[in-house]
Amino acid sequence: MTAMEKYELWCREVPADSPVGQELTALKGDSAEIQARFGGDLSFGTAGLRGVMGAGTDRMNVYTVRRAALAYGQYIKAAPLPDTCVIAYDTRNNGLLFSQTCAVALAEEGIQVYLFREPTPTPVLSFAVRHLSTGGGVVMTASHNPAPYNGMKCYGNDGCQQTDEPAAEVYARIQKLPMISHGEKSFEDYVAEGRIQLIWDEVYDAYYEAVLGEMLCKDLIPVSGLKILYTPLHGTGLVPVTTLFDRLGVDYDVVTAQATPDGDFPTCPYPNPETEPAFDEAKKVIAEGGKYDLIVATDPDADRVAVAVPMADGSIQRLSGNELGCMLLEFILNNRTRQGTLPANSKCIKSIVTTPMVLNVAKKYGCENIDVLTGFKYIGSTILGLEQQGRENEVVFAFEESCGFLKGTYARDKDAQVACVLVCALAAACKLDGLTVADKLRLLYQNYGFYKTRVVSVELDGEKGKKLCAEFIDSLRANTPADIAGMAVGSVADYKLGIEKDLTTGEEKKLDFPSSNVLSFQVGASSRVILRPSGTEPKLKIYYFAAHEEEERALEILSGLVSAMNRKMQDFGISC
């Protein structure tokens, strides 16, 4: 069907007085906007659905959510899984509406639904799937995307995001369903019948117990004099993070301007704790005289956390996900070694785009590092594989460079709550040693080498931009550069073809990873450049790694790599 044919079908099938119907009426005569909204369909993959909210097949609305939920319900019914599902939603606009729409669709398919009655972090949903032994889980979230976005993320019965095979089956079922359908019963009807049950306290109590069970050195917190400034960035972290802080005796303040849940994110249009603007309101608190040892920020669905250290001159030093991850890994390994609780076959898990500094930290403590593709679903799958062998407790820590961390196996997704409390323990230990977290980071670099990293996200224009991104990566695949920034490319790992080639010897070896459109270039003695398209947005993501025993030289190498790749992109017609 053409975009106009789909638009006209929606105009016939959607009640004109409904919010979506009124939006459709307002589109009449706007061919460009109709093409933008109906020219494609929201794709369903391992991250489920994600897109801008509004009327249309390429938008997040009650009809695209309902269609996907019906297909997901059919998948659960057809699989050897319990006919049950737990649903959560974050603080984004329409989160409650979409979660109720999903709940009704699942109930229609014969699925018993458990729905959180208030906005809930994504990792709590992952925990709840395992705690309630459901056939699956759904959370309505668009993570750290801007306010116009929402999404529907689906989970397997192991509490991990759906992997490729089940996601493909759900997508195939979506294609067989009509674009527009209407339920015979309301959300209230199914609640009255008990087919949809509202949940909260029992699950949260069990979750808090699980998170606190992962703590180290918690007795240091109340005696350290540590003071934390916390911001939930208008998201779901406020209740669980402050509840855990209270139970641990953390002395903290909340950034008032960002405490209230608000899907418009008025103080941070891009609510990503990895970015500097996410700390703007915290800076104001400090400028007004607030004295704190650390600033902690979580994203809207509270699965990511970032920290910054207030400095003596009034500025703040933000830590990257790589830096915080290495600090937490060293803190965990060091303390578990001293306590005699480190497993004999201890393991840490990281994504391939996470700093190789992890290898040095892990090696010191005899800990094995496991690399996986980008996406916490791969970390979750690795934990599941070990769990099936009765060895999941060997995993001591897992993280991604994008500020996603997990200690323990109670959940199978990154968890900002457990990271927040571990950060407090780390900061308390530093303070008792007369150090700031920034001082401790400096010591880490001095002990393990100056590993400097940078992530560049190149914004692209819709489907045209996605195509250009793929063509650029293919051009590098077909014509491997001999050098980058004057340093020889020693090897290239092609995760799409599953081959790593040594360019000096010509030797090839197989990569034991699922196929993924990722290219990784080993540059010079200890540098690397990795390229991949974003899995959820029209972006080209490039990861740069440089290491040297001298910090200044590591930064020079890093800058040279970025400049060299920028020139290659510009020559190909990509603005950066």
VEXNU-225419 format. One record per atom (N, C-alpha, C, O): x, y, z. Coordinates in steps of 0.1 Angstrom, whole numbers, plus 5000, padded with zeros to 4 digits. Layout:
BEGIN
XYZ;...
***
This chain:
BEGIN
500849885000;500050005000;500950135000;501950135006;500450234993;501150364993;500850435006;499950395014;501650535009;501450615021;500050675021;499350675032;499550725010;498250785010;497150675012;496150705018;497350565006;496350455008;496250415023;495150385028;497450405029;497350375044;496750485052;495950455061;497050605048;496450725055;494950715053;494150735063;494450695042;492950685039;492350575047;491250585052;493050465048;492550345055;492350385070;491350355076;493350455075;493350495089;492250595091;491550585102;492050685082;490950785083;489550715084;488650755091;489450605077;488150525077;487950445090;486850435095;489050385095;488950295106;489150355120;488650295130;489750465121;489950535134;488850625137;488550715129;488250615149;487150715152;487650855151;488650895156;486850935144;487251075141;487451165154;488151255154;486651125164;486751205176;487751165186;487951225197;488551055183;489651015192;490851105189;490951165179;491851105199;493051185197;493751155184;494151245177;493851025180;494550985168;493751035156;494251085146;492351015157;491451055146;491551205144;491551255132;491651285154;491751435153;493051465146;493151565139;494151395150;495451415144;495451385129;495951455121;494751275125;494551235111;493851345103;494251375092;492851405109;492051505102;492951625100;492851695089;493751665110;494651775108;495751755098;496251855093;495951635094;496951605084;496451615069;497251615060;495151625068;494551635055;495151735046;495251855050;495651695034;496151785024;497651805026;498351875017;498251755037;499751775039;500451645034;500751555042;500651645021;501251515015;502651485021;502951365022;503451585023;504751555028;504751495042;505451395045;503851545051;503751485064;503051345064;503451265072;502151335055;501451195053;502551095049;502550985054;503351135040;504451045035;505451015046;505850895048;505751115054;506651095066;506050995076;506850915081;504751005078;504150925089;503750785084;503650695091;503350775071;502850645066;503750585055;503350475050;504850645052;505650595041;506450465045;506850385037;506550445058;507150325063;506350275076;505350335080;506850165081;506350115094;507450115104;508550085102;506950135117;507950115128;508449975127;507749875127;509749955128;510349825127;510349765141;510449835151;510149635142;510149565155;511349475155;511549385146;512249495165;513449415165;513749375180;512849365188;515049345183;515349305196;515149415207;515049385218;515049535202;514749645211;513249675210;512749785216;512449595203;511049615202;510749735193;511349745182;509749815196;509349935189;509950055195;510150065208;510350155187;510750285193;510550385182;510950365170;509950505185;509750605175;509150725181;508750735193;508950825173;508250945176;506750915178;506150835171;506150975188;504750955190;503851035181;504251155177;502750975176;501851045167;501050945159;501250825160;500151005151;499350915142;500250875130;500950945124;500050745126;500750695115;501350555117;501550515129;501650485106;502250355108;503750355112;504250265117;504350475110;505750495114;505850575126;506850645128;504850565135;504850645147;504350555159;503750455156;504650595171;504150525183;502850575186;502650695189;501850495186;500450535190;499750405194;500250295194;498450415199;497750305205;497550195194;497450075198;497550225182;497350125172;498550045168;498549925167;499750115167;500950035165;501349955177;501849845176;501050015189;501349935201;500449815202;500849705206;499149835200;498149725200;498549615191;498549495194;498949645179;499249545169;500449465173;500449345172;501549535178;502749465183;502349375195;502949265197;501549425204;501149355216;500349225213;500649125219;499449235204;498749115199;499649015194;499548895197;500649055186;501648955181;502448895191;502748775191;502848985201;503748935212;502848835221;503448735225;501648865223;500748765230;500648635223;500648535229;500448645210;500448515202;501648435203;501648315204;502848505203;504148445204;504148365218;504548255218;503848435229;503848365242;502948245242;503348145247;501748265237;500748145237;501348025229;501147915233;502048055218;502447945209;503747885214;504047765211;504547955223;505747905228;505547825241;504447835247;506447735244;506347655257;506647745269;507647725276;505847845271;506047945281;504847965290;503747935285;504948015302;503748045310;502948155302;503548245297;501648135302;500748235296;500548355305;499448395308;501648425308;501648535317;502648635312;503648605306;502448765316;503348875312;503248985322;502149015327;504349045325;504349165334;504749285325;505549285316;504049405328;504249525320;504549635329;504049655340;505549725325;505849845332;505949965322;505849945310;506050085327;506150195319;506950305327;506950305339;507650395319;508350495326;507550625326;506350625325;508250735328;507550865330;507250935317;506851055317;507550875306;507250945293;505750965291;504950895296;505451065282;504151095279;503550975272;504150905264;502250945275;501550825270;502050695275;501550585270;502950695284;503350565290;502250485296;502150365293;501450545304;500350475310;499350425300;498850315300;499050515290;498050475280;498550355272;497850265269;499850365268;500450255260;500450125268;500250015262;500850135280;500950015288;499549945290;499349825290;498550035292;497149975293;496649915280;495949815280;497049985269;496749935255;497349795253;496749705248;498649785257;499349655256;498649555265;498549435261;498349585277;497749495287;496449435281;496149315282;495549525275;494349475270;494549385258;493849275257;495549415249;495749325238;496249185243;495849085237;497149185253;497649055258;496548975264;496448855263;495649045272;494548985278;493648915268;493048805270;493448985257;492548935246;493148805240;492448715236;494448795241;495148675235;495248565246;495848455244;494648585257;494548485268;495748485277;496048385284;496448595278;497648615287;497248675300;496548785300;497648615311;497448685324;498448795325;499648775324;497948915328;498849035328;499049085342;498049095350;500249125346;500549195358;501149325354;502149335347;500449435358;500849575354;501249655366;500549665376;502449715366;502849805376;501949925377;501649985366;501549965389;500550065390;501150205389;500450305388;502450225390;503150345389;504350335379;504750225377;504850445374;506050445366;507150365373;507450385385;507850285365;508850185370;510050175362;509950175349;511250165368;512450155360;512550025352;511949925356;513150025341;513349905332;513949785340;513449675338;515049805348;515649695355;514649625365;514749505367;513749705370;512749645379;511749545371;511349445376;511449585359;510649505350;511449375347;510849265348;512749385344;513549265342;513549175354;513449055353;513749235365;513649155378;512349085380;512248975384;511249165377;509849115379;509548995371;508848905375;510048995358;509848875350;510348745356;509648645356;511548755362;512148645369;511448615382;511248495386;511148715389;510548705403;509148645402;508848555410;508348685392;507048635390;506948505381;505848455379;508048475375;508148355366;507148365354;506448275351;507148485348;506148505337;506748465324;507948435323;505948445314;506348405301;507148515294;507848495284;506948645298;507648755292;507448885299;506748885310;507948985294;507749125300;507749225289;508349215278;507149345292;507149455283;507349585292;506749595302;508149675287;508249805293;508149915282;508749905272;507250015285;507050125276;508150235280;507950295290;509050245271;510150335274;510850365261;510950285251;511450485260;512350515249;513750555255;514550635249;514050505267;515350515273;515650665275;514850745281;516750715269;517150855270;516850935258;517451045257;515950895249;515650965237;514851095241;514351105252;514851195232;514051325235;512551295238;512051185235;511951395243;510551385248;509551335237;508651265241;509651365224;508651315215;508651165213;507751115207;509651095218;509750955216;509150865227;509050915238;508650745223;508350645233;508650515226;509050505214;508550405233;508950275228;508250165235;507650185246;508350045230;507849925236;508949815235;509149765224;509549785247;510649695247;510149555253;509549555264;510449455246;509849315250;511049235255;512149235251;510649145265;511649065273;511248915272;510048885271;512248835272;511948685273;511748645287;511848725297;511448525289;511048475303;512348465312;512148435324;513548485306;514748495315;515048635320;516048655327;514148725316;514348865321;515248945312;515549065315;515648885301;516548955291;515749005280;514748945276;516249115273;515549165261;515549045251;516448965250;514449045243;514348945233;515548945224;516049055220;515948825220;517048815211;516448805196;515248815194;517348785187;516948795173;515848705169;514948745162;515948575172;515048475168;513548505173;512648505164;513348525186;511948545190;511448685185;510248695182;512348785184;511948915178;511448895164;510448965160;512148815156;511748795142;510448725141;509648755133;510148635151;508848565151;507748665154;506648655148;507948745164;506948845167;506748935155;505548965152;507748985149;507649075137;506849005126;505949065120;507148875124;506348805113;504848795117;504048805108;504548785129;503148775134;502548915132;501348925128;503249025135;502749155133;502349175118;501249235116;503149135109;502849155095;501449085091;500949125081;501048985098;499848915094;498548985101;497448945098;498749085109;497649145116;497249275109;498049335103;495949305110;495549435104;496149555111;496549545123;496349665104;496949785109;496149845120;496649895130;494849835119;493849895128;492949785133;492349715126;492849775147;491849685153;491349745166;492049825171;490249695170;489649755182;489249645191;488649545187;489549655204;489149555214;487649555217;487049665216;487149445222;485749445226;485549485240;484449525244;486649465248;486549495263;487549605266;488549625259;487249675277;488049785281;489049735291;489049625296;490049825294;491049795304;490349765318;490749675325;489349855321;488649835334;487949705334;487849645345;487449655323;486749525323;487649415327;487349335335;488849415321;489849315324;490349315338;490649215344;490549445343;490949455357;489849395366;490149325376;488549425363;487449375371;487449215371;487049155381;487749165359;487749015358;489048955364;489048825366;490049035367;491248975373;492248935362;493348875366;491948955350;492848915339;494049015338;495048975333;493849135343;494949235345;494949265360;494049315366;496149235366;496349265380;497349375382;498449375376;497049475390;497949575393;498949535405;498549475415;500249555403;501249515412;502149635417;502149735410;502849615428;503749715433;504649665445;505749625443;504049675457;504849655469;505649525470;506849525473;504949415467;505649285469;506849275460;507849225464;506649315447;507849305438;508949405442;510149365442;508549525446;509649615449;510349575462;511549595463;509649525472;510349475484;511349365480;512449375486;511049275472;511949175468;513149235460;514249185461;512749325451;513849395443;514849465452;516049455450;514349545462;515249615471;516149515478;517349545480;515649405482;516449305489;517549255480;518649235485;517149225468;518149175458;519249275456;520449245456;518949405454;519949505451;520849525463;522049535462;520249535475;521049555487;521949435490;522949445497;521549315485;522349195486;523649205478;524549125480;523749295469;524949315460;525849415466;526949445460;525549475477;526349585483;527749535488;527849425492;528649625487;530049605493;530349725502;530049835498;530949705513;531449815521;530349915525;530650035527;529149865527;528049955530;528150025544;527650135546;528949955553;529150025566;529950145565;529950225575;530650165554;531550285553;530650415550;531050525553;529450395544;528650505540;528250595551;528550715550;527650545562;527150645572;528250705580;528050815587;529450655580;530550705589;531450795580;532450855586;531350795567;532250865559;532051015558;532951085554;530851065561;530551205559;530251235544;530251355540;530051135536;529751145522;528451225520;527451205527;528451315510;527251395507;527051385492;527851415484;525851335488;525451305474;524451405469;523451435476;524551455457;523451525450;522951445439;523651405430;521651405439;521051315430;520051375421;519251455426;520051345408;518951395399;518451275392;519151195385;517051255392;516451145383;516151195369;515551125362;516451325366;516151375353;514651355349;514351325338;513751385359;512351375357;511851235354;510751205349;512651135358;512350995354;511950905366;511550955376;512050775364;511550675374;512450645385;512150575394;513650705385;514650665395;514350725409;514950675419;513550835410;513450905422;513050815434;513750815444;511950735433;511550655444;512550545447;512950525459;512950455438;513850345441;515150395446;515750335455;515750495439;517150535443;517150595457;517950565465;516150685460;516150745473;515750645484;516150655495;514850555480;514550445490;515850365494;516050345506;516650335484;517850255487;518850345495;519550295504;518950475491;519850565498;519450575513;520250565522;518150585515;517650595529;517950465537;518350475549;517850355531;518150225538;519650215541;519950135550;520450275533;521850265535;522450375543;523650375546;521650475547;522050585554;522850685546;523750755552;522550695533;523250795525;522750935528;521550955529;523651035530;523251175531;523151235517;524151235510;521951275513;521851315499;520751425498;519951445507;520851505488;519851595483;519351555469;520151505462;518151595466;517651565452;517551705445;517151805451;517951705432;517851835425;516351865423;515651795415;515851955430;514451985430;513852005416;512751965413;514552085408;514052115395;513851995386;513052005376;514451885389;514351765381;513751645388;513851535384;513151675400;512651565408;511251515403;511051395404;510451605399;509051565395;509051485382;509651535372;508451375381;508351295369;507551385358;506551445361;508151395346;507651485336;508151435322;509251445319;507151385314;507551335301;507951445291;508451405280;507851565294;508251675286;509751705288;510351775280;510251655299;511651685303;512051825301;512951865294;511351915309;511552065306;512952115309;513352215303;513652055318;515052105321;516152035313;517252075314;515851925306;516851855299;516151785286;515851675287;516051865275;515351815264;515951675259;515151595252;517151655261;517751525258;518251455271;519351475275;517351385277;517551335291;518551215292;518151105297;519751245287;520751135287;521851175297;522551275295;522051095308;523051135318;524451125312;525451175319;524651075300;526051075294;526451215289;527551235287;525451305288;525751435282;525851545293;525351535303;526651645289;526951755299;525651825303;525551855315;524751855294;523551935298;522651865308;521951935315;522751735310;522051665320;522451715334;521651695343;523551775335;524051815348;523851965351;524352025361;523252035341;523052175342;522352225355;522852315362;521252155359;520552195371;521352165383;521252235393;522052055383;522952025394;524052125396;524352165407;524552175385;525552285386;524952405393;525652475400;523752435390;523052555396;523052535411;523252625419;522652415416;522652385430;523952405437;524052465447;525052365430;526352385435;526752525435;527452575444;526352605424;526752745423;526052825434;526552935438;524952775439;524252845450;524752805464;524252845474;525852735464;526552705477;526452565482;526952535493;525852475474;525752335478;527052265478;527852275469;527352195489;528652125491;528451975490;527751915498;528951915479;528751765477;530051705472;530851765466;530051575475;531251495471;531051435457;531951405450;529751415453;529451355440;528051395436;527151405444;527951405423;526651425416;526351295409;527151235402;525051245411;524651115405;523351145397;522451205402;523351095384;522251125375;521750995369;522650915364;520450965369;519950855362;518950895350;518451005351;518850815340;518050845329;516550815332;516250765342;515650845322;514150835325;513750695330;512850685338;514250595324;513850455328;514850395338;514750275341;515750475343;516650435354;517350315352;517550225361;517850295339;518750185337;520250225334;521150145334;520450355333;521750415331;522050515342;521150585347;523250525346;523650625356;525050685352;525950615347;525150815355;526450885352;526750965365;525851005372;528050995367;528351075379;529351185375;530051175364;529351285383;530351395381;530851435395;530151425405;532051485395;532751525408;532851675408;533451735399;532251745418;532451885420;533851915423;534451855432;534452015416;535852045418;535952175426;535052245428;537152195431;537452305440;537152445434;536852535440;537352455420;537152575413;535652605409;535452705403;534752515414;533352535411;532952465398;531752455396;533852405391;533452325379;533152185383;533152145395;532752095374;532551955377;533351875367;533551915356;533751755372;534451665363;533551545361;533251465370;533051525348;532151415345;532951295342;534051305335;532551175347;533251055343;532450985332;531250985332;533150935323;532550855312;532050725317;532450675328;531250655309;530850525313;531950425314;531950335323;532950445305;534150355306;534950385319;535350285325;535050505323;535850535335;535150485348;535750425356;533850515348;533050465360;533050315361;533150255371;532850255349;532850105348;534150045353;534049945361;535250095349;536550045354;536750065368;537349985375;536350185373;536450215388;535650115396;536050065406;534350085392;533549995399;534049855398;534049775408;534549815386;535149675385;536349665394;536449565401;537249755395;538349755404;537949745418;538549675427;536949825422;536349835435;535849695439;536049655451;535049635431;534449505433;535449395435;535449325444;536349395425;537449285425;538349305437;538749205444;538749425440;539649445451;538949405465;539649335473;537749445467;537149415480;536749275481;536749215492;536249205470;535949065471;537148985473;537148875479;538249025467;539548955469;539948965484;540348865490;539849085490;540149105504;539249025513;539648975524;537949015509;536948945517;537048795515;536348725523;537748755505;537748605502;536548555496;536248435497;535748645489;534448605483;534548605467;533548575461;535748625462;535848625447;535848485442;536648405446;534948445433;534948315428;536248275421;536948355416;536548145422;537748095416;537848125401;538848145395;536648115394;536548135380;535748265377;534848265369;536148375384;535448495382;535448555368;536448535361;534348615364;534248675351;533648815351;532748835359;534148895342;533449025340;533049015325;533648955317;531949095322;531449095308;531349235303;530949325311;531849265291;531749395286;531449385271;531649285265;530949495265;530749495251;532049525243;532949575249;532049495230;533249515222;533649655221;534749685218;532649745223;532949895222;533249955236;533350075237;533549875245;533849925259;535449915260;536049835254;535950005268;537450025269;538149895272;537749815280;539249875265;540149755267;540949775281;541649685285;540749885287;541349905301;540849795310;541549755320;539649745307;539049645315;539949525316;540049455327;540649485305;541449375305;542649385315;542949285321;543149495316;544249515326;543749505340;544449445349;542649565343;542049555356;541749415360;542049365371;541049345351;540649205353;541849115355;541849025364;542849135347;544049045347;544749055361;545248955366;544749175367;545449185380;544849095391;545549045399;543449075389;542748995400;542448855395;541748775401;543048815383;542748675378;541348655373;540848545374;540748765369;539348765364;539348755349;540048825342;538548665344;538348645330;537448755324;536348775330;537848815313;536948905306;536248835294;536848765287;534948865293;534148805281;533648925273;532949015279;533948925261;533449035252;532148985245;532048875241;531249075243;529949055236;529649165227;530349275228;528749155218;528349255209;527649365217;527249345229;527449485211;526849595218;525349565220;524649515211;524949595232;523549575236;523549485248;524149375248;522749525258;522849445271;522149315269;522349225278;521349295259;520749165257;521849055255;521648945258;522949095249;524048995247;524748965261;525148855263;524849065269;525349035283;524348945290;524748845296;523048975289;522048885295;522048745290;521948655298;522248735277;522348595271;523548525276;523448405278;524648595278;525848525283;525648475298;526048365301;525048565306;524748525319;523748405319;523948305327;522748405310;521848285309;522648155306;522348055312;523548165297;524348055293;525047995305;525147875307;525648085313;526348035325;525347985335;525647885342;524148045336;523148005346;522747855342;522447775351;522647825330;522147695326;523247585329;522947465330;524447635332;525547545337;525647555352;526547485358;524847635359;524947645373;526147735377;526647715388;526547825368;527747905370;527548055370;528548125368;526348095371;526048245369;526748325380;526948445378;526948265392;527648345403;529048375400;529748455407;529648315389;531048355385;531048495379;532148555379;529948545375;529848685369;529948785380;528948795388;530948865381;531048955392;530649095388;530249175397;530749125375;530249265371;530149255356;530849185349;529249345351;529049355336;528749505333;528049565340;529349555322;528949695318;529249725304;529949655297;528549835300;528749885286;529250035288;529050095298;529950085278;530450215278;529350325279;529650435284;528150285276;527050385275;526350395289;525150415290;527150385300;526650405313;525650305318;524850335326;525850175313;524950065317;525749965326;526749915321;525349945338;526149855347;525149755354;524049785356;525749635357;525049535365;525949455373;526949395368;525649455386;526349365395;525349265400;524249305405;525549135399;524649035403;523848985391;523949035380;523048885393;522248825382;520748825385;519948745379;520348905395;518848915398;518048975387;516848945386;518749055379;518049115367;518949075355;520149045357;518449095343;519249065331;519349185322;519449175310;519249305328;519449435321;520249525330;520349505342;520849625324;521549725331;520649785342;519449805340;521249815353;520449865365;521149985371;522149975378;520550105370;521050225376;521050215391;521850275398;520050145397;519850145411;521050075418;521650135427;521449965413;522549895419;523849975417;524749975426;523950035405;525150115403;525150235412;526250275417;524050295415;523950415424;524550375438;525350455444;524050265443;524450235457;525950185457;526650215467;526450125447;527850085446;528750205445;529750215451;528250305437;528950435436;529150505449;530150555453;528050495457;528150555471;529150485479;529850555487;529150355479;530150285486;531650315482;532550335490;531750325469;533050365463;533450505468;534650525472;532550595467;532850735470;533150745485;533950825489;532450665494;532650665508;534050615511;534750675520;534450505505;535750455507;536850555503;537850575510;536650625492;537550725487;537650835498;538750885501;536550885503;536550995512;537250955525;537951035531;537050835530;537750795542;539250775540;540050785549;539650765527;541050765524;541650905521;542750915517;540751005522;541251135520;541251175505;541951265501;540551095497;540551115482;539151155477;538151125483;539051225466;537851235458;537751125448;538751055446;536551105442;536451005432;537351045420;537850955413;537551175417;538451215407;539851175410;540651135401;540251195422;541651145426;541750995424;542850955419;540750925428;540850775426;540950735411;541650645408;540250815403;540350785388;541750805383;542250735375;542350915389;543750945384;544650835388;545550795380;544450775400;545350665405;545050545396;545950465393;543850525392;543450415383;544250415370;544850315365;544250535364;545050555352;546450535354;547150475345;547050585365;548450565367;548850415369;549950375365;547950345374;548150195377;547950115365;548650015363;547050145356;546650055345;546850115331;546650045321;547350245331;547650305318;546550405314;545350395318;546950505306;545950605302;545250565290;545650585278;544050505292;543150455282;542150565279;541250595288;542250635268;541350745265;540350705254;540750635244;539150735256;538050695246;537150815242;537150915249;536550795231;535550895227;534550825218;534850735210;533250865220;532150805212;531550925204;531151025210;531450905191;530851005182;529650955176;529650845169;528551015178;527250975172;526951075161;526651195163;526951035148;526751115137;525251105133;524751005129;524551215135;523051225132;522851215117;523551285109;521951125113;521651105099;520151135096;519351145106;519751145084;518451185080;517551065076;517551025065;516851015086;515850905083;516350785075;517550745077;515550735067;515850615059;517050645049;517850555047;517050765044;518150805035;519450805042;520450755037;519450855055;520650855063;521050715067;522250685067;520150625070;520450485073;521150425061;522150345063;520750455049;521350395037;522750445035;523650365032;522950575037;524250635036;525250575046;526350555043;524750555058;525550495068;526050355064;527250325065;525050275060;525450135055;526450135044;527350055043;526250235034;527150235023;528550285027;529550235022;528650375037;529950415042;530650295048;531850275046;529950225057;530650105063;531050005053;532049945054;530149985043;530449885032;531649935024;532549845020;531850065022;533050115015;534250085022;535350055016;534250095036;535450065044;535649915044;536849865045;534549835043;534649695043;535349645030;536249555030;535049705019;535549675006;536949725004;537749664997;537249845010;538549905008;539149945022;539050055026;539749845028;540249865042;541449965041;542349955033;541350075049;542450175048;543750115053;543750035063;544850155047;546150105051;546550175064;547350115072;546150295066;546450365079;545350455082;544550495074;545350495095;544350595100;545250695109;545850645118;545150815106;545950915113;547450885112;548150915122;547950835101;549350805100;549850675107;551050645106;548950605113;549250485120;548750365112;547550365108;549550265110;549150145102;547950075108;547950055121;547050025100;545949945104;546549795104;546849745094;546649745116;547249605117;546249495114;546649395109;544949515118;543949405115;542649475115;542349585119;541649405109;540249445108;539349335112;539549215107;538449355121;537449255125;536149295119;535649405122;535649205111;534349235104;533349145111;533249025108;532449205119;531449125127;530249085118;529449005122;530149145106;529149105097;529448975090;528648885088;530748965086;531248845079;531748745089;531948625086;531948785102;532448695112;533948655110;534348545113;534748755105;536148725102;537048835107;536648955106;538148805114;539148905117;540448875109;540948755109;540948975102;542048955093;543249035097;543149155100;544348965098;545649025101;546249085088;546549005079;546349215087;546749275074;548149255071;548649275060;548949225081;550449205079;550649065073;551449045064;550048965079;550248825075;549248765065;549448665059;548048835065;546948785057;546148675064;545248625058;546548635076;545848535083;544448575087;544248695091;543548485086;542148515090;541748415101;542148295101;540948465110;540348375120;538848405122;538448525120;538148305126;536648325128;536348395141;536948365151;535348485140;534848555152;533648485157;532748455149;533648445170;532548375175;531448465181;531248475193;530848545172;529848635176;528648625166;528848585154;527448665170;526348675160;526748775150;527448875152;526148765138;526448855127;525948995130;524749015135;526749095129;526349235132;527149325123;528349305121;526549435118;527249525109;528149615116;527949735118;529249555121;530249635128;531649605122;531949495119;532449715121;533849705116;534749755127;534449865133;535849685130;536749725141;538149725135;538649615130;538849835135;540149855130;541149865141;541049955150;542149775142;543249785152;544249875145;544849855134;544549995152;545450095146;546650115155;546550135167;547850105149;549050125156;549250025167;548749905165;549950055177;550249955188;549149925197;548949815201;548250025200;547250005210;546050095208;545350135218;545750125196;544550205193;543550125185;543850035179;542350175185;541250105178;540150205174;539950305181;539550175162;538350255157;537350155154;537550065146;536150165159;535050075157;533850155151;533450265157;533250105141;532050175135;530850075135;530949955132;529750135138;528450055137;527250155136;527350265141;526250105129;525050185128;524250165142;524250065147;523550275146;522750265158;521650155155;521150155144;521250085166;520249985164;518850035165;517849975161;518650165170;517350215173;517150355166;515950395165;518150415161;518050555155;518850565143;519850485140;518550665134;519350685122;520650755126;520850875124;521650685131;522950735135;524050645131;523850525131;525150695129;526450625127;527250645140;527550765144;527550535147;528250555159;529750505157;529950395152;530650585161;532050555160;532750565173;532650665181;533450455177;534150445190;535650455188;536250375180;536250545195;537750565194;538450525207;537950555218;539550455205;540250405217;541750435215;542350405204;542350505225;543850525224;544450505238;543850535248;545550445238;546250415251;547750445250;548350425240;548250505261;549650535262;550050555276;549150575285;551250535280;551750555294;551750695298;551750725310;551650785288;551650925290;550250985286;549850955275;549551045295;548151095292;548151185280;547251175272;549051285280;549051385269;549151315255;548451355246;550051215254;550251145242;548951065238;548651055226;548351005248;547050925245;546051015240;545350985230;545951135245;544951235240;545251285226;544351305218;546551295223;546951335210;546551235200;546051265189;546851105203;546450995194;544950995192;544550975180;544251005202;542751005202;542251115192;541451095184;542751235194;542351345186;542751325171;541951355162;543851265168;544251235155;543351135148;542951145136;542951035155;541950935150;540650995146;540150965136;540151085155;538851145153;538951235140;538051225132;539951315139;540151405127;540251325115;539651355104;540951215115;541151125103;539851065098;539551065086;539051015108;537750955104;536751065099;535951035091;536851185105;535951295101;536251325086;535251345079;537551325082;537851355068;537251245059;536751275048;537351125063;536851015055;535351025054;534851005043;534651055064;533151075064;532851195055;531851185046;533551305056;533251415048;533451385033;532651435024;534551315030;534751275016;533651195010;533451184998;532951115019;531951025015;530551105014;529551045010;530551225019;529251305019;528551295032;527351335032;529151255043;528551255056;528951375064;530151395066;528051455068;528351575076;528651535090;527951455096;529751585096;530151545110;530751665117;531051655129;
***
